Amino acid sequence: MPRGRSRSEPRLFLEERKDRTPIWYIRWHDGQRACKRSTGTSSRREADKIFARWLVDYEKESERLPVSPRYPAEARISDVLAVYAKERGPELADAARVGQMIKRLLSWWQDRKVDAIRPIVCNAYRDARLEQGAQLGTVRKELGCLRAAVRWAEKNGYLVSAPFVQLPAKPPNKDRWLTRSEAARLLWTARQEPKSRLHLPLFIMLALYTGARSEAILSLKWFPQVDLDRGVIDFNPPDRERTNKGRAIVPIPRRLRWLLEKARARSTSPYVLSYHGQRILKIKHSFANACRRAGLDDVTPHTLRHTCGTWLAQQGVELWDIAGWLGHSDTRTTEIYAHHHPGYLIKARNALDRPRNIG
């Protein structure tokens, strides 16, 4: 048999990427395969700090994780999730959310081996999480994270094979959207809270008028993403990895532009949404309080994105343009707004109403 390549110590490499900011990566060879991990930064100084912290755990990690593929009966689920979080997690668009899902998975699967992943056991996990009060969609995402982890482990040489992870049936899409009067009521209550009266109404308006996801809005920077001179918002940070959750580049609507100009004049932070000059990381708490005071049930920040798409459809905007505005990478996602379009199936009805000869 051919001899494998010898192990090499981890080193930093600057990886150039076409039309994107270069990123520093940690690269090494474990004797079986080439490995790399993104530092998530283009700054050498920051990369050095991240590299130093990573090296502290490198030896322990090397001892715990297999350097050659293991059979499902030999590998623990906790180890697979750990290496997935370490190596793949930093490259994901929502690494913090993935980390939370892994914690929930670990609390139930504990020290079970990978071969314990079978449909009947996945159903038991589903039932346990539902009893804890989790939504079916949340449980589906958690088991989807487990599926992604074992598939990644197989692809990257940690597992000989990946077991089938059964997911719960996908729940029906919620068609909850805000009417114009509900949106006005939400904005009014958001302006009454002293601590959030400056940033929460701006968040709501950005979500309603651009349809951007919460994370994209919270990470939005004045420069270079908001160009008030050209009247354009680019929700793609220069150093962001492109994922299947697309982010759009949209022209700024007139009403939103006025609010952005006022916010820019008083801002002391590079981020559009800030509190005392610091970036706002979470909006759910203040948003939920505003919804409660406004008497709005079953409304989340994502409802605002759905509201934007619904309003566009109700105004007769073509689905293709709605997909572009919301940053949908798959136009099938946009089809949930079709029934809100005033011309929905009109051509089909007219064809049936058209007189015809019956011979």
C-alpha positions in Angstrom: 0.0 0.0 0.0 1.3 3.5 -0.7 2.6 5.4 2.3 0.6 8.4 3.5 2.0 11.8 3.7 3.8 12.7 6.9 2.1 14.9 9.5 2.8 18.6 9.4 2.5 21.2 12.1 -0.4 23.8 11.9 0.5 27.1 10.1 -1.3 30.2 9.0 -2.0 30.8 5.3 -3.6 33.7 3.6 -6.1 32.3 1.2 -6.9 34.6 -1.8 -10.5 34.5 -3.0 -11.8 35.9 -6.3 -13.9 39.1 -5.8 -13.8 38.6 -2.0 -11.6 39.7 0.9 -8.8 37.2 1.5 -9.1 35.2 4.8 -6.4 33.7 7.0 -6.7 29.9 7.4 -5.0 27.5 9.8 -3.6 24.5 7.7 -2.0 21.3 8.7 -1.8 17.6 7.7 -2.7 14.9 10.2 -0.9 12.1 8.3 -4.1 11.0 6.5 -5.5 14.2 5.0 -5.0 17.9 4.6 -6.9 19.9 7.1 -7.8 23.6 7.4 -9.8 25.9 9.5 -10.9 29.4 8.8 -10.0 32.2 11.3 -12.8 34.3 9.8 -10.6 37.4 9.5 -8.5 39.1 7.0 -6.4 40.8 9.7 -3.0 39.1 10.4 -3.0 40.5 14.0 -6.5 39.0 14.7 -5.6 35.8 13.0 -2.5 35.4 15.2 -4.6 35.8 18.3 -7.1 33.2 17.1 -4.3 30.9 16.0 -2.7 31.1 19.5 -5.9 30.2 21.3 -6.5 27.4 18.8 -3.1 25.9 19.4 -3.7 25.5 23.2 -6.4 22.9 22.5 -4.7 21.3 19.4 -2.9 18.5 21.2 -6.0 17.5 23.3 -8.1 17.6 20.2 -5.7 15.5 18.2 -5.7 12.8 21.0 -9.5 12.7 21.2 -10.4 12.7 17.5 -9.6 9.9 15.1 -7.0 10.4 12.4 -8.4 7.5 10.4 -12.1 6.7 9.6 -14.0 4.9 12.3 -17.0 2.7 12.0 -20.3 4.1 13.5 -20.1 1.6 16.3 -16.7 2.9 17.3 -17.3 6.7 17.3 -19.2 8.7 19.8 -21.9 11.1 18.6 -20.4 13.7 21.0 -17.0 13.5 19.3 -18.5 13.9 15.9 -20.4 16.9 17.0 -17.3 18.3 18.7 -15.1 18.1 15.6 -17.9 19.4 13.4 -18.3 22.4 15.7 -14.5 23.0 15.8 -13.7 22.7 12.1 -16.9 23.4 10.2 -18.7 25.7 12.7 -16.6 28.9 12.1 -17.3 28.7 8.3 -21.1 28.6 8.8 -23.2 31.7 8.4 -24.9 31.3 11.8 -22.3 29.6 13.9 -23.8 30.7 17.2 -27.1 29.1 16.4 -25.5 25.9 15.3 -23.6 25.9 18.6 -26.9 26.1 20.5 -28.4 23.2 18.5 -25.3 21.1 19.2 -25.7 21.7 23.0 -29.4 20.5 22.8 -28.3 17.4 20.8 -25.5 16.6 23.3 -27.9 16.9 26.3 -30.0 14.1 24.9 -27.7 11.8 22.9 -24.9 12.1 25.5 -22.3 9.2 25.1 -24.2 7.1 22.6 -22.3 5.8 19.6 -23.0 6.9 16.1 -24.7 3.6 15.3 -27.4 4.5 17.8 -28.7 6.9 15.2 -31.7 5.1 13.7 -35.2 6.3 12.7 -36.8 5.0 15.9 -34.3 6.8 18.1 -34.6 10.0 16.1 -38.3 9.8 16.7 -37.7 9.4 20.4 -35.5 12.5 20.3 -38.4 14.3 18.5 -40.9 13.3 21.1 -38.6 14.3 24.0 -38.0 17.7 22.6 -41.7 18.3 21.9 -42.5 17.4 25.5 -40.0 20.1 26.6 -42.0 22.6 24.6 -39.8 22.9 21.5 -41.6 23.6 18.2 -41.6 20.9 15.5 -39.6 23.2 13.1 -37.0 23.6 15.8 -36.6 19.9 16.3 -36.3 19.4 12.6 -33.5 21.9 12.4 -31.7 20.2 15.3 -31.8 16.8 13.7 -30.8 18.4 10.5 -27.7 19.7 12.3 -27.0 16.1 13.4 -27.4 14.9 9.8 -25.1 17.5 8.5 -22.5 16.6 11.2 -22.3 12.9 10.4 -22.3 13.5 6.7 -19.5 16.0 7.1 -17.6 13.5 9.3 -17.9 10.8 6.6 -16.8 13.2 3.9 -13.8 14.4 5.8 -12.5 11.0 6.8 -13.7 10.7 10.4 -16.5 8.1 9.8 -16.5 5.1 7.4 -20.2 5.7 6.7 -22.8 8.1 7.9 -26.1 6.7 9.2 -29.5 7.9 8.1 -30.9 10.6 10.3 -34.7 10.8 10.1 -36.1 14.3 10.2 -39.7 15.1 11.3 -42.1 16.1 8.6 -41.6 19.7 7.6 -44.3 21.8 9.2 -46.5 23.9 6.9 -45.3 27.4 6.1 -46.7 30.1 8.4 -48.7 32.7 6.5 -48.5 35.2 9.4 -47.9 38.7 8.1 -48.7 42.2 9.3 -51.4 44.4 7.9 -50.5 48.0 7.5 -52.4 49.0 10.6 -50.6 46.2 12.6 -47.2 47.4 11.4 -48.1 51.0 12.3 -49.1 49.9 15.8 -45.9 47.9 16.3 -43.8 50.9 15.2 -45.7 53.2 17.6 -45.1 50.9 20.6 -41.5 50.5 19.6 -41.0 54.2 19.9 -42.3 54.3 23.5 -39.6 52.2 25.1 -36.8 54.6 26.2 -34.0 52.0 25.9 -34.8 50.9 22.4 -36.8 53.8 20.9 -33.9 54.7 18.5 -32.8 51.3 17.2 -35.9 49.1 17.4 -38.1 51.2 15.1 -35.2 51.4 12.6 -34.8 47.6 12.8 -38.5 47.2 12.1 -38.4 49.6 9.1 -35.4 47.9 7.6 -37.0 44.5 7.9 -40.3 45.7 6.5 -38.9 47.7 3.6 -35.9 45.4 2.6 -37.1 42.0 3.8 -33.6 41.2 5.1 -33.1 38.6 7.8 -32.4 39.7 11.4 -28.8 38.7 11.3 -28.1 40.6 8.1 -29.7 43.8 9.6 -27.9 43.5 12.9 -24.5 43.0 11.2 -25.1 45.9 8.7 -22.4 48.5 8.7 -22.6 52.1 7.4 -19.4 51.6 5.4 -19.2 50.1 2.8 -22.7 48.5 2.9 -25.0 51.6 3.2 -24.4 54.0 0.3 -26.7 57.0 0.9 -25.3 58.9 -2.0 -26.2 56.1 -4.5 -29.2 55.1 -2.5 -28.2 51.4 -2.2 -27.9 48.9 0.7 -25.6 45.9 0.2 -26.4 43.3 2.8 -23.3 41.3 1.9 -20.3 42.1 4.2 -17.0 42.0 2.3 -15.7 39.1 4.4 -18.8 37.0 4.5 -18.8 33.5 3.1 -21.5 33.1 0.4 -24.1 30.6 1.6 -27.5 29.3 0.3 -29.1 32.0 2.4 -28.6 34.8 0.0 -28.4 38.5 0.8 -29.7 41.1 -1.6 -28.4 44.4 -2.8 -31.4 46.7 -2.8 -32.2 50.4 -3.7 -33.3 52.3 -0.6 -37.0 53.1 -0.5 -37.7 56.8 0.1 -39.3 56.5 3.6 -36.5 54.3 4.8 -33.8 56.6 3.4 -35.1 59.5 5.5 -34.8 57.3 8.7 -31.3 56.2 7.7 -30.1 59.7 7.1 -31.3 60.7 10.6 -29.7 57.6 12.2 -26.4 58.2 10.3 -26.2 61.8 11.6 -26.4 60.7 15.3 -24.5 57.4 15.0 -21.2 56.9 16.9 -20.8 53.3 15.7 -19.7 51.7 12.4 -22.9 49.6 12.8 -26.3 50.9 11.6 -28.0 49.4 14.7 -26.2 50.2 17.9 -26.8 51.1 21.6 -24.4 53.6 23.2 -22.0 53.0 20.3 -22.0 49.2 20.7 -23.3 46.8 18.2 -26.6 45.2 19.0 -26.3 41.4 18.9 -29.9 40.4 19.7 -33.2 42.0 19.1 -35.7 39.3 20.2 -36.3 40.5 23.7 -37.1 44.2 22.9 -39.0 43.1 19.8 -41.1 40.6 21.8 -42.0 43.3 24.3 -43.1 45.7 21.6 -45.3 43.0 20.1 -46.8 42.2 23.4 -47.6 45.9 24.1 -49.0 46.2 20.6 -51.3 43.2 21.1 -49.7 41.1 18.3 -49.6 37.4 18.6 -47.4 34.9 16.9 -45.1 37.6 15.5 -41.3 37.2 15.4 -38.6 39.3 13.6 -38.9 36.8 10.7 -42.5 37.8 10.3 -41.4 41.2 9.1 -39.5 39.5 6.2 -42.6 37.5 5.3 -44.6 40.7 5.5 -42.3 42.5 3.1 -42.7 39.7 0.5 -46.5 39.6 1.1 -46.9 43.4 0.6 -44.8 43.2 -2.6 -47.0 40.4 -4.0 -50.2 42.3 -3.0 -49.0 45.2 -5.0 -48.6 43.0 -8.1 -44.8 42.7 -8.1 -43.7 39.7 -10.1 -42.4 36.7 -8.2 -39.1 36.9 -9.9 -38.6 40.5 -8.7 -39.7 39.5 -5.2 -37.1 36.7 -5.2 -34.4 39.3 -6.1 -35.5 41.7 -3.5 -35.5 39.1 -0.7 -32.3 37.4 -1.9 -33.9 34.1 -2.5 -31.4 31.7 -4.2 -34.3 29.3 -5.1 -37.4 30.9 -6.7 -39.4 28.0 -5.3 -39.1 29.7 -1.9 -40.8 32.8 -3.4 -43.9 30.7 -4.5 -45.3 31.0 -1.0 -46.3 34.6 -1.9 -48.0 33.6 -5.2 -51.6 33.4 -3.7 -51.2 37.0 -2.5 -50.7 38.3 -6.0 -53.8 40.0 -7.5 -53.3 38.1 -10.7 -52.9 34.7 -9.1 -54.2 32.1 -11.6 -56.2 34.7 -13.5 -54.7 33.5 -16.8 -55.9 29.9 -16.0 -59.4 31.1 -15.1 -59.6 33.3 -18.3 -58.5 30.3 -20.4 -61.3 28.2 -18.9 -63.8 31.1 -19.4 -62.8 31.5 -23.0 -65.6 30.3 -25.4 -64.6 27.2 -27.4 -66.1 25.0 -30.0 -67.1 21.6 -29.0 -67.1 19.3 -32.0 
